[in-house]
Amino acid sequence: MNGPYAEVIVEVKSASVDRPFHYGIPSLLAERVHVGTRVLVPFGPRRVEGYIVGFSDTTDAPEKTKPLLEVLDDEPPLTPDLVELAGFLSERYLSTKAAAVQALLPSGMRAKATTFLRIQNQPEGVYLPGSWEYELLQELYQSPNKTKEQLVSEHPEWRPVIRSWVEEGVLQELHGVKHGIQAKTMTFLSTPLTDSELQAALDELSSRAKKQRELLTFLFEAGEALLMKDVFAETGASSATLKPLLDKGFVVKEEREVNRDPYADKQFEKSEPLPLTPMQDNACRTIKNAVDSGAAQTILLQGVTGSGKTEVYLQAIAACVAQGRQAIMLVPEIALTPQMVEQFKKRFGDEVAVLHSRLSTGEKYDEWRRIRHGEVNIVVGARSAIFAPFRSIGLMIIDEEHETSYKQDDHPKYLAREVAMYRARQHKATVVLGSATPSLETRWWAHQGIVQRVEMPERVRGQKLPKVRVVDMRHELQSGNRSMFSVALKTGIEERLERGEQIILFLNRRGFATFVLCRSCGYVARCRDCEIPLTYHKARGLEQLRCHYCGYAERMPETCPDCQGDHVRHFGTGTQRVEEELHKVFPDAGVIRMDVDTTSGKDSHAVLLQRFRQGEAQILLGTQMIAKGLDFPNVTLVGVISAETSLYLPDFRAAERTFQLLTQVAGRAGRHELPGEVVVQSYNPQHYAIQFAKNQEYEKFFEHEVRHRYSLNNPPFYELTSFTSVNEDEMKALHIARALEDLLRRALDGRDDVIILGTSPAPLARLQGKYRFNVVLKYKKFKPVSRPIREAYHALQGEAQKLGGYLTIDVNAQMIL
C-alpha cells in the first residue's frame, strides 16, 4: 500500500463516471490491497465492484471519502502491467476504463453486491402450512444462502411480507457479495493410520461393521487421498458408512480445489522437435535472437502455405520457455484451435493453458487461474488470450495475422496486433506476425523497415504449390451449364471420389451485403467516386444501389450498362444450397458442412474436422473457417464455388481479403505426398486479386494494391475511425451523425492530414429495427487527433442516449459496417 487512499475504477460503464474514485483503506484491509486488487465499494446507494489502479496521499474531498468494504480475492487478479494495459486500451480505443478492465478478465468472474435475509425475531401469530408467511419462514430456514433478490424473483407474492417483516424487525437485511465463478472443490478421503494403528482400529470396529472395515482397508491400501465419489463407487460405501470412521478419526475428509480441465479426457502422445530445413532454421534463429536481445521487437514471418511455420513456432517457444519466460500463441479461428492445441499439447504437455470462447465459463476461469498462479508458461488461444496474466512474457506469436477476427467487435474494440506490440514494450518481448498473405499494413511496415521480415518461400517437404485453374463462369453459362459447378470442378470431384481422395469446397461468402453483377459480361455496379461496389437495397418497393462510404446512390439498372444484357442480378449463394446440389449431383458422396449453423456446439469444430480426417466424408464444404491452417493429407482438390463474392462487398479491403482467402484455401491442397489441384470459379476471372492469387504472387499483389490505397488515402497511409449513430427513429439517428460531423469539422478544420467523409447510411443501414448512420474519419496519425475525436464522441454520447439511441466508435476500424 502506498497511501491512505485507494484509487478505484468502479464497475459502472458510463462515461460520466469514467475516472478513478478515492476510497479510504481500513486498517484491517491494509495488508491485502495492491494495484490490481478487486474490491467492493459503496457507490451512491449501491455497492459495486471495483479495481484498485493506484494509491494517493491526498484527495480533493477527503471529508466525503468512504472506506473500502471488502477485498474480493486472495491475490489481485490484475498484475500492475495489466492495469497499465487497461489504461492503454481505454485511451487508444476510447472505451470506458471499466470496460477496458473487464476485457482483461475471464467471463463470469464478476462479483455482485446483494442482500441476504436472516430471521432476527419470531413473528407474532401462528401461520398455517400453505400461507405465504409459513412458506417464507420454511425457505429461510432451509436455504439461508438464498439472496433476497432470488426469493423475490421466485416468489413475487412474498415481497409485501418481506417488506413488512423487515420494518417490524422480524427479518434483518445483511449486505454481502454474491461471487461470480469460483474455484471448483471436491471431497477427498484418506486415512492417517499407520500399520499398527490400522490393526487396532479394525479390532475396535464391530465384526458386523463389514462396510466400515472394507472402506478403511481400501483407503489404507490406496496410500493417498482419493475422491469420495470414487471411493463410494469402488466400495459400495455411503455417507452412513463413513460417518463413524470420521467421528473416530480413522478417516479424514477434506475439500480440495480441482481444475476443470477441458482436455482431461484426452491423451496426447508426446512429440519431439523435427529437423528444420535451412529456411526454417534461419527463421527460428532470427526469432530466438530477438528474444535473447531483451528488447521489444516485431518480426513478420512470411511463409507460403505448407512452409512449416508451426514447427518454427514450437521450437522458438521452447527456447523462450527454457530461459524462464512465457509465450502466447494466438490463432484466428475456433476451427484452427483444436489442431493447434493438439500440436502444443503433444510437444509441451501440461505446460500449456488454452483460452477460447468454446470453453465453459468454469474451464476458462480455471485455465486463467493456472496462468495467474504461474503453473504454466505457454498459452494457446483466440484473440483475448493476448491478455494472459503472465509476469515475464518473452514471445507472442499471432498466426494468420491478417485475419479480421483479431479485431474485437465490442468495446474496447481492440486489435490484437496492436495490443501485442504494446505488451512487447512492457515486457521487452518479441512479437511474431505469421502469414502467407500478410495484411497490407504489416507488409508496408516491413517495406519501411519498421518491422523485420523473414521469408519462407518454399514448402517444407519440397512439394510444389498446387496447380490453380480459374474457370470463367460466364463461358459456362453461355455453353448452357447453369449448374453452380463448372465442368472442370465436377470432373475433378468425380475423379477424386473414384480414387478415394478428399475434396474441400469453399464458398467465399462473407458479410451481409449483396452486390449486383451482370452474368453475361461480369459488370459490377461501382461507386463513381470510391471505386467500391455499390450495395443493393430494397425499401418501400424501391430498388437502389448505394455507396456506404460517401452516400452516393443510383437506381437498380434494368439492363447492364456495359453490354445491355438482361442478366443483371443481385448475387449470393449459401452453403445449404451448395450442400443440396452436392447431394443431387454426387448422391453417394459423404458431405460435411461447416458454417455458423453446423458449428454452434461446444466441440463441434473439432468433431467435424476429426470426422473428415478419419475419412467419414469425402467432401468438406464450408466458409472461411475452412480456408486456412487446416492440414489433411488426403485432400487433393480444392474448389472455390464463387471467387468474387468477397470482392463485391462495400469495403476498401475487399481485393486484399479476396486474395488472402483464395491463396489460403488453395494451400489446403497437396500438402503431403499426393499432388494438389485447385479450381477457382469466377464471373470476373481477370480481376487482379484472382489472377495474383492464381499464381501465388503476393509481392505483385502488394505492389499493385499499395499504389491503389495510396491514391485513395486508405490504410496503411491513413488510419480510419468510424462513428455509428443508432436509433429506432431514422431522423434522430441522422441528427446525431450530422451533429458529430459538424463538431469534427469545426475541431479539425484546416488540417491537411485529416479527411472527414460525410454522413451516410451504414452498410447495415437498418439492423434489429434500428437505423444506422456512419461518419468516417481518415487521419495519418492518431495522437494529434485523439483529443478532438474523444471530445466530439463524449459530447454526443449523452445526447444520443437522451434521444433513445446510442453512438459507437471504432478506432482503427478494419471494416465499416
Residue pairs with C-beta under 8 A, 6 or more apart in sequence:
1 25
1 30
1 31
1 33
1 34
1 55
2 54
2 55
3 55
3 56
3 57
4 24
4 25
4 57
5 22
5 23
5 24
5 25
5 55
5 56
5 57
5 58
5 59
5 62
5 65
6 22
6 23
6 24
6 25
6 33
6 39
6 52
6 54
6 55
6 68
7 20
7 21
7 22
7 52
7 53
7 54
7 55
7 56
8 20
8 21
8 22
8 23
8 39
8 41
8 50
8 51
8 52
8 53
8 68
9 20
9 21
9 50
9 51
9 53
9 86
9 97
9 98
9 101
10 17
10 21
10 41
10 43
10 48
10 49
10 50
10 98
11 48
11 49
11 50
11 51
11 98
11 101
11 102
11 110
12 43
12 48
12 98
13 96
13 98
13 99
14 96
15 96
15 794
15 797
15 798
16 798
18 90
18 96
18 97
18 98
19 97
20 53
20 54
20 97
21 41
21 43
21 50
22 56
22 59
22 60
22 62
22 65
23 39
23 41
23 65
23 66
23 67
23 68
24 65
24 66
24 67
24 68
25 33
25 67
25 68
26 67
26 68
29 68
29 70
29 71
32 71
33 39
33 52
33 68
33 71
34 52
34 76
35 52
35 53
35 54
35 55
35 76
35 78
35 80
35 83
36 51
36 52
36 53
36 76
36 77
36 78
36 79
36 80
36 82
36 83
37 51
37 52
37 71
37 73
37 76
38 49
38 50
38 51
38 71
38 72
38 73
38 76
38 77
38 78
38 111
39 49
39 50
39 51
39 52
39 68
39 69
39 70
39 71
39 72
40 47
40 48
40 49
40 50
40 68
40 69
40 70
40 72
40 111
40 113
40 177
41 47
41 48
41 49
41 50
41 66
41 68
41 69
42 66
42 69
43 50
46 113
47 69
47 113
47 175
47 177
48 113
49 72
49 110
49 111
49 112
49 113
51 78
51 83
51 101
52 76
53 83
53 86
53 87
53 97
59 65
70 177
72 111
72 177
72 179
75 372
75 373
77 105
77 109
77 372
77 389
78 86
78 101
78 104
78 105
78 389
79 389
79 391
81 423
81 426
81 427
82 104
82 387
82 389
83 101
84 426
85 104
85 387
85 419
85 422
85 423
85 426
86 97
86 100
86 101
86 103
86 104
87 97
87 100
88 422
89 95
89 100
89 103
89 412
89 414
89 419
90 96
90 97
90 99
90 100
90 412
91 786
92 412
92 414
92 418
92 782
92 811
93 100
93 411
93 412
93 413
93 414
93 809
93 811
93 812
94 412
94 789
94 790
94 793
94 809
94 811
95 411
95 412
95 413
96 411
99 411
99 412
100 412
102 110
103 384
103 387
103 408
103 412
103 414
104 387
104 389
105 368
106 181
106 361
106 364
106 365
106 368
107 361
107 364
108 180
108 181
108 361
108 362
108 364
108 365
109 180
109 181
109 365
110 180
111 177
111 178
111 179
111 180
112 177
112 178
112 180
113 175
113 176
113 177
113 178
114 147
114 148
114 149
114 175
114 176
114 177
114 178
115 147
115 148
115 149
115 173
115 174
115 175
115 176
116 144
116 145
116 146
116 147
116 148
116 173
116 174
116 175
116 176
117 140
117 148
117 151
117 162
117 166
117 171
117 172
117 173
117 174
118 140
118 144
118 171
118 172
118 174
119 137
119 140
119 141
119 170
119 171
119 172
120 169
120 170
120 171
120 172
121 169
121 170
122 170
123 133
123 137
123 165
123 168
123 170
125 133
127 133
127 134
127 137
128 134
132 155
132 157
132 158
132 161
133 161
135 155
135 158
136 151
136 155
136 158
136 161
136 162
139 146
139 151
139 155
140 171
147 178
148 162
148 173
151 158
151 162
152 158
152 159
152 162
162 171
165 171
166 172
166 173
181 361
181 362
181 365
183 257
183 365
183 366
183 369
184 257
184 258
184 259
184 260
184 362
184 366
185 255
185 256
185 257
185 258
186 227
186 228
186 229
186 255
186 256
186 258
187 227
187 228
187 229
187 253
187 254
187 255
188 225
188 226
188 227
188 228
188 253
188 254
188 255
188 256
189 219
189 225
189 226
189 227
189 228
189 231
189 242
189 251
189 252
189 253
190 219
190 222
190 224
190 225
190 226
190 251
190 252
190 254
191 198
191 216
191 219
191 220
191 250
191 251
191 252
192 249
192 252
193 201
193 216
193 220
193 250
198 216
198 217
198 220
201 216
201 248
201 250
202 213
202 216
202 217
204 248
205 212
205 213
205 216
209 244
211 235
211 236
211 237
211 238
211 241
212 241
212 244
212 245
214 235
214 237
215 231
215 235
215 237
215 241
215 242
215 245
215 251
216 245
216 250
216 251
218 231
218 234
218 235
219 226
219 231
219 251
225 254
225 256
228 242
228 253
231 237
232 238
242 251
242 253
245 251
246 252
246 253
259 366
259 370
260 360
260 362
260 363
260 365
260 366
261 363
261 366
262 354
262 359
262 360
262 363
262 367
263 341
263 345
263 354
266 345
268 342
268 345
268 346
268 349
269 346
270 346
270 347
270 349
271 343
271 346
271 347
273 311
273 314
273 315
273 318
273 347
274 311
276 284
276 308
276 311
276 312
276 315
277 308
277 460
279 307
279 308
279 456
279 457
279 458
279 460
280 307
280 308
280 311
280 312
280 456
280 460
282 454
283 301
283 303
283 309
283 312
283 454
283 456
284 312
284 315
284 316
284 319
286 299
286 452
286 454
287 299
287 301
287 312
287 316
287 395
287 430
287 432
288 316
288 319
288 320
290 297
290 299
290 430
290 452
291 316
291 319
291 320
291 323
291 325
291 394
291 395
291 429
291 430
292 323
294 428
295 428
296 421
296 424
296 425
296 427
296 428
296 429
296 430
296 431
297 424
297 430
297 431
297 452
298 421
298 424
298 430
298 431
298 432
298 433
298 445
298 450
298 451
298 452
299 430
299 431
299 432
299 433
299 451
299 452
299 453
299 454
300 433
300 435
300 438
300 442
300 443
300 445
300 446
300 451
300 452
300 453
300 454
301 309
301 312
301 432
301 433
301 434
301 435
301 454
301 456
302 435
302 436
302 438
302 443
302 446
302 453
302 454
302 455
302 456
302 698
303 309
303 434
303 436
303 455
303 456
303 457
304 436
304 456
304 457
304 458
304 459
304 465
304 667
304 696
305 436
305 459
305 465
305 628
305 663
305 664
305 666
305 667
305 668
305 671
306 459
306 460
306 461
306 463
306 465
306 667
306 671
307 436
307 456
307 457
307 458
307 459
307 460
308 456
308 459
308 460
309 399
309 434
309 456
310 340
310 343
310 399
311 460
312 456
313 329
313 397
313 399
313 432
313 434
314 343
314 344
314 347
316 395
316 397
316 432
317 327
317 329
317 348
317 378
317 395
317 397
318 347
318 348
320 326
320 327
320 394
320 395
321 327
321 348
321 351
321 377
321 378
321 394
323 394
324 392
325 377
325 392
325 393
325 394
325 395
325 429
326 377
326 378
326 379
326 388
326 390
326 391
326 392
326 393
326 394
327 377
327 378
327 379
327 393
327 394
327 395
327 396
327 397
328 378
328 379
328 381
328 385
328 386
328 388
328 390
328 393
328 395
328 396
328 397
328 420
329 340
329 344
329 378
329 379
329 380
329 381
329 385
329 397
329 399
330 381
330 382
330 383
330 385
330 386
330 396
330 397
330 398
330 399
330 406
330 416
330 420
331 337
331 340
331 380
331 381
331 382
331 399
331 400
331 629
332 382
332 383
332 399
332 400
332 403
332 405
332 406
332 628
333 382
333 400
333 403
333 405
333 624
333 625
333 628
333 629
334 356
334 357
334 358
334 382
334 599
334 605
334 625
335 594
335 599
335 605
335 609
335 625
335 626
335 629
335 630
336 399
336 400
336 628
336 629
336 630
337 354
337 356
337 358
337 380
337 381
337 382
337 605
338 605
338 606
338 609
338 610
339 609
339 629
339 630
339 631
340 380
340 399
340 629
341 352
341 354
341 380
344 352
344 378
344 380
345 352
348 378
350 376
351 376
351 377
351 378
352 376
352 378
352 379
352 380
353 367
353 368
353 370
353 371
353 376
353 378
353 379
353 380
353 388
354 367
354 379
354 380
354 381
355 364
355 367
355 368
355 379
355 380
355 381
355 382
355 384
355 385
355 388
356 381
356 382
356 385
357 382
358 602
358 603
358 605
359 367
359 602
360 602
368 388
368 389
370 376
371 379
371 388
371 389
371 390
372 389
374 391
377 390
379 385
379 388
379 390
381 388
382 405
383 405
383 406
383 408
383 416
384 408
386 396
386 416
386 419
386 420
386 423
387 419
392 427
393 423
393 424
393 427
393 429
394 427
394 429
394 430
395 429
395 430
395 432
396 420
396 423
396 424
396 429
396 430
396 431
396 432
397 431
397 432
397 434
398 406
398 416
398 417
398 420
398 431
398 432
398 433
398 434
399 434
399 435
399 629
400 434
400 435
400 628
400 629
400 664
401 417
401 433
401 434
401 435
401 438
401 439
401 442
402 435
402 437
402 438
402 439
402 442
402 660
403 628
404 657
404 814
404 815
406 415
406 416
406 417
407 413
407 414
407 415
407 416
407 814
407 815
408 414
408 415
408 416
411 808
413 809
413 810
413 811
413 813
415 812
415 814
417 431
417 433
417 442
418 812
420 431
421 431
423 429
424 430
424 431
433 442
433 451
435 442
436 663
436 664
436 667
436 698
437 659
437 660
437 663
437 664
437 698
438 446
438 698
439 656
440 653
440 656
440 702
440 705
440 706
440 709
440 715
440 716
441 715
441 716
442 451
443 702
444 706
444 716
445 451
445 716
446 452
446 453
459 465
459 671
461 672
463 670
463 671
463 672
463 675
464 670
464 675
465 666
465 667
465 670
465 696
466 638
466 666
466 667
466 669
466 670
466 675
466 676
466 677
466 678
467 675
467 676
467 677
467 678
468 666
468 677
468 678
468 680
468 693
468 694
468 695
468 696
469 488
469 677
469 678
469 679
469 680
470 643
470 680
470 682
470 685
470 690
470 691
470 694
471 486
471 488
471 489
471 679
471 680
471 681
471 682
471 685
472 682
472 683
472 685
473 486
473 519
473 681
473 682
473 683
474 519
474 520
474 521
474 522
474 683
476 486
476 487
477 519
477 520
477 567
481 487
483 490
483 581
483 585
484 573
484 577
484 578
484 581
484 641
485 493
485 581
485 585
485 639
485 641
485 681
486 679
486 681
488 679
489 639
489 679
489 681
490 585
492 503
492 637
492 639
492 677
492 679
493 503
493 586
493 589
493 619
493 637
493 639
494 586
496 502
496 503
496 618
496 636
496 637
497 503
497 586
497 588
497 589
497 618
500 618
500 634
501 618
501 634
501 635
501 636
501 637
501 674
502 612
502 615
502 618
502 619
502 620
502 632
502 634
502 635
502 636
502 637
503 618
503 619
503 620
503 635
503 636
503 637
503 638
503 639
504 619
504 620
504 621
504 622
504 626
504 632
504 635
504 637
504 638
504 639
504 665
504 668
504 669
505 578
505 582
505 619
505 620
505 621
505 622
505 638
505 639
505 640
505 641
506 622
506 623
506 624
506 626
506 627
506 638
506 639
506 640
506 641
506 661
506 665
507 573
507 574
507 575
507 578
507 621
507 622
507 623
507 641
507 642
507 645
508 623
508 624
508 640
508 641
508 642
508 643
508 644
508 645
508 646
508 658
508 661
508 662
509 572
509 573
509 574
509 575
509 623
509 642
509 645
509 646
510 623
510 624
510 645
510 646
510 649
510 657
511 646
511 649
511 651
511 815
511 817
512 763
512 764
512 817
513 535
513 536
513 548
513 649
513 650
513 763
513 764
514 535
514 536
514 570
514 571
514 572
515 524
515 525
515 533
515 534
515 535
515 536
515 570
515 571
515 645
515 647
515 648
515 649
516 524
516 525
516 533
516 534
516 536
516 545
516 556
516 557
516 568
516 569
516 570
516 571
516 648
517 523
517 524
517 568
517 569
517 570
517 571
517 644
517 648
517 683
517 684
518 524
518 560
518 562
518 563
518 565
518 567
518 568
518 569
519 567
519 568
519 569
519 683
520 560
520 563
520 565
520 567
521 560
521 562
521 563
521 565
522 683
522 684
523 560
523 561
523 562
523 563
523 568
524 533
524 647
524 648
524 684
525 533
525 534
525 545
525 554
525 557
526 532
526 533
526 534
527 533
527 534
527 547
527 549
527 550
527 552
528 552
529 547
529 550
529 552
530 547
530 549
530 550
530 552
530 652
530 712
531 712
532 547
532 548
532 549
532 650
532 651
532 652
532 654
533 647
533 648
533 649
533 650
533 654
534 545
534 546
534 547
534 552
534 554
534 650
535 545
535 546
535 547
535 548
535 650
535 763
536 543
536 544
536 545
536 556
536 570
537 543
537 544
537 545
537 546
537 765
538 544
543 555
543 556
544 553
544 554
544 555
544 556
545 553
545 554
545 555
545 556
546 552
546 553
546 761
546 765
547 553
547 650
547 760
548 650
548 760
548 761
548 762
548 763
548 774
548 816
549 650
549 652
549 757
549 760
549 776
549 816
550 757
550 758
550 760
551 758
551 759
551 760
551 761
556 568
557 568
558 566
558 568
559 565
559 566
559 568
560 566
560 567
560 568
571 645
571 648
572 645
573 641
573 642
573 645
575 593
575 595
575 621
575 622
575 623
576 593
576 597
578 621
578 641
579 591
579 593
579 621
582 589
582 591
582 619
582 621
583 591
586 619
589 617
589 618
589 619
590 616
590 617
590 618
590 619
591 617
591 619
591 620
591 621
592 608
592 611
592 612
592 616
592 617
592 619
592 620
592 621
593 621
593 622
594 605
594 608
594 609
594 620
594 621
594 622
594 623
594 625
594 626
595 622
595 623
595 625
596 623
598 604
598 608
599 605
599 608
599 625
601 607
605 625
609 630
611 617
612 620
612 632
613 632
615 634
620 626
620 632
620 635
624 661
626 665
626 668
627 661
627 664
627 665
627 668
628 664
628 665
628 667
628 668
630 668
631 668
631 671
632 668
632 671
633 671
633 672
633 673
633 674
634 674
635 668
635 669
635 670
635 671
635 676
636 669
636 670
636 674
636 675
636 676
636 677
637 669
637 676
637 677
637 678
637 679
638 665
638 666
638 668
638 669
638 676
638 677
638 678
638 679
639 678
639 679
639 681
640 662
640 665
640 678
640 679
640 680
640 681
640 682
641 681
642 681
642 682
642 683
643 658
643 662
643 680
643 681
643 682
643 685
643 690
644 658
644 682
644 683
644 684
644 687
644 690
646 654
646 657
646 658
646 661
647 654
647 655
647 658
647 684
647 687
647 689
648 654
650 763
650 816
651 657
651 815
651 816
652 709
652 712
652 714
653 814
653 815
655 687
655 688
655 689
655 705
655 708
656 689
656 705
658 687
658 689
658 690
658 693
659 689
659 690
659 692
659 693
659 698
659 701
659 705
662 680
662 689
662 690
662 693
662 694
663 693
663 696
663 698
665 678
666 678
666 680
666 693
666 696
669 676
669 677
669 678
670 676
670 677
680 690
680 693
680 694
682 690
684 690
685 691
688 701
688 704
689 701
692 698
692 700
692 701
692 704
693 701
706 716
709 715
709 716
709 717
710 717
713 755
713 778
714 720
714 778
717 780
718 755
718 778
718 779
718 780
719 778
719 779
719 780
719 781
719 782
719 812
720 776
720 777
720 778
720 812
720 813
720 816
721 776
721 777
721 779
721 782
721 789
721 809
721 810
721 811
721 812
721 813
722 774
722 775
722 776
722 777
722 809
722 810
722 813
722 816
723 737
723 740
723 774
723 775
723 776
723 777
723 793
723 807
723 808
723 809
723 810
724 762
724 772
724 773
724 774
724 807
724 808
724 809
724 810
725 733
725 734
725 736
725 737
725 740
725 772
725 773
725 774
725 775
725 800
725 805
725 807
726 733
726 770
726 771
726 772
726 800
726 805
726 806
726 807
726 808
727 733
727 736
727 770
727 771
727 800
727 803
727 804
727 805
727 806
728 769
728 770
728 771
728 804
728 805
729 771
729 803
729 804
729 805
730 771
732 803
732 804
732 805
733 770
733 771
733 772
733 773
733 805
734 759
734 771
734 773
735 803
736 773
736 796
736 799
736 800
736 803
736 805
736 807
737 759
737 773
737 774
737 775
738 759
739 796
739 799
740 775
740 792
740 793
740 796
740 807
741 756
741 758
741 759
741 775
743 791
743 792
743 795
743 796
744 756
744 775
744 777
744 788
744 789
744 792
745 756
747 788
747 791
747 792
748 754
748 756
748 777
748 785
748 788
751 785
753 779
753 780
753 781
753 784
754 777
754 778
754 779
754 780
754 785
755 777
755 778
755 779
756 775
756 776
756 777
756 778
757 775
757 776
757 777
757 778
758 775
759 773
759 774
759 775
760 773
760 774
761 771
761 772
761 773
761 774
762 772
762 773
762 774
762 816
762 817
763 816
763 817
764 772
764 817
765 771
765 772
766 772
770 805
774 816
776 813
776 816
777 785
777 789
779 785
782 811
782 812
789 809
789 811
793 807
793 809
796 807
797 806
797 807
800 806
800 807
810 816
